[in-house]
């Protein structure tokens, strides 16, 4: 019962929060990676058809 929170005979595992946080981190990292892949695909497609994006204008 070291990893449990108990109140009025109702016990809840504290590991559920850890799993939830882990899932949130995975979703955040996955979304970021998906964004990077999409951005790379757009830039490479633009380069293949002759569109040049000047990096200095992006900032």
C-alpha positions as CSV (number, residue, x, y, z in Angstrom):
1,X,0.0,0.0,0.0
2,X,3.0,2.3,-0.3
3,X,1.9,3.5,-3.7
4,X,-1.7,4.1,-2.8
5,X,-3.7,7.1,-1.5
6,X,-6.4,6.0,1.0
7,X,-9.2,8.1,2.4
8,X,-12.3,6.7,4.2
9,X,-11.5,3.2,3.1
10,X,-11.3,4.2,-0.5
11,X,-7.8,3.5,-1.9
12,X,-6.6,4.8,-5.3
13,X,-3.3,3.9,-6.8
14,X,-0.8,6.7,-7.3
15,X,0.6,5.1,-10.4
16,X,-2.5,6.1,-12.5
17,X,-1.2,9.7,-12.4
18,X,2.2,8.6,-13.5
19,X,0.7,6.7,-16.4
20,X,-1.4,9.7,-17.4
21,X,1.6,12.0,-17.3
22,X,3.6,9.5,-19.3
23,X,0.8,9.4,-21.9
24,X,0.6,13.2,-22.1
25,X,4.4,13.4,-22.7
26,X,4.2,10.8,-25.5
27,X,1.3,12.7,-27.1
28,X,3.2,16.0,-26.9
29,X,6.4,14.5,-28.4
30,X,4.4,12.6,-31.1
31,X,2.6,15.8,-32.1
32,X,5.9,17.7,-32.3
33,X,7.5,15.0,-34.4
34,X,4.5,14.9,-36.7
35,X,4.7,18.7,-37.1
36,X,8.4,18.4,-38.0
37,X,7.7,15.7,-40.5
38,X,4.9,17.7,-42.1
39,X,7.1,20.8,-42.2
40,X,10.0,18.9,-43.8
41,X,7.6,17.4,-46.4
42,X,6.3,20.9,-47.3
43,X,9.8,22.3,-47.6
44,X,11.1,19.4,-49.7
45,X,8.0,19.6,-52.0
46,X,8.5,23.3,-52.4
47,X,12.2,22.8,-53.2
48,X,11.4,20.1,-55.7
49,X,9.1,22.4,-57.7
50,X,11.5,25.3,-57.5
51,X,10.1,27.4,-54.7
52,X,12.9,28.7,-52.5
53,X,12.1,29.9,-49.0
54,X,14.7,32.3,-47.7
55,X,15.4,31.4,-44.0
56,X,16.1,35.0,-43.1
57,X,12.6,36.0,-44.0
58,X,11.1,33.5,-41.6
59,X,12.5,35.2,-38.4
